[in-house]
């Protein structure tokens, strides 16, 4: 067991130590504030405080893990053998920065609690983030730090044992509009027809009429093709269906349409199905609970996983509502139009509520790319030039490579063939 001595064991301290050593590195770890217990320990050990006790492995601590509340923190970037880092630790420290405080800052999404200007959908803009401003958005920095740290520790303590986790690939299909023209009802279909006619959208009119004649021609109805692809490349695949009442931002097929309900049940026979929460549910707990209960009753299974509309997360209110609605896992942590790591990690982590100073029960699964971030690419090769680099970084640290596609883009016309791209990504990264 690795023993860590510190002057004070706080909730923040315990949270980040368990995450780095237990969840990322697979190292058994213990903590103590008693000098005599630390000195007696014959195994590997670390001092994490302001001054070393003797000649042991020492990391000089920043104050962040021993504070409460939220403060405006000045971040000065540095380098650790070519890897960006911050919270410099000084010359006496065995590594040049406080890896624990820096990791906590990124995982807790500390910066998202600070005052910032939200975008038009109420989201934290990626351009505001430290990762974007300091050009490490495409690196799972917390995992990279942890694995570099493990090598340093094993050089000092050759008998230190770790049980590394395994790389995994997860594909998500987000369904906020199951059909473009079909199952929309007479009034909505007629309104759409005259709207297209008034704007002289001839191709949409032709497609709309084609779907009226044969509903299977609906471009968004690509579920059979996706399921076939998932069967060939048996990674973990998940479908998140919106199951909400009609509203300004939520315009899916009516949840009372039997064909829509049958679609969800049939997909649930072959894949994980969970909730894509509506925009209304993002700020109304009762609506969130209602959507969850309705979907659960439909597929006769508990709904534990969730994604928020437009990848909209507000700290801490979003996660407090998800906890109150008894979700266990969230798959919203990422940016819609930017590839990369919003929380600078590719390892699932538990939500830490900075206002309450407590680790909460919901686990956050960050995704690395959403299909809308690929709209600017013209060829598959261009996409893979970027994704291959990210994949290598994730694979090297045995992380989770999660991609999010929407059935809407999978069924739309673009210079990229979205279904072929989806299959190519599955084939390339699923093992």
NORGIVEN-V605880 format. One record per helix or strand. SS is the DSSP state (a for helix, b for strand). FROM is the first residue (numbers start at 1). TO is the last residue. If there is no record, write none. Layout:
ss: {SS/SS}
from: {FROM/FROM}
to: {TO/TO}
This chain:
ss: {b/a/b/a/b/b/a/b/b/b/b/a/a/a/a/a/b/a/a/a/a/b/a/b/a/a/b/a/a/b/b/b/b/a/a/b/a/a}
from: {2/11/29/35/45/57/64/77/83/88/97/99/110/126/130/141/168/186/202/215/223/236/258/272/280/285/305/309/317/329/349/358/369/371/380/400/407/418}
to: {5/25/32/40/49/60/66/80/86/88/97/107/113/128/133/156/175/198/213/217/232/241/268/277/282/299/308/311/324/330/353/364/370/374/396/406/410/429}
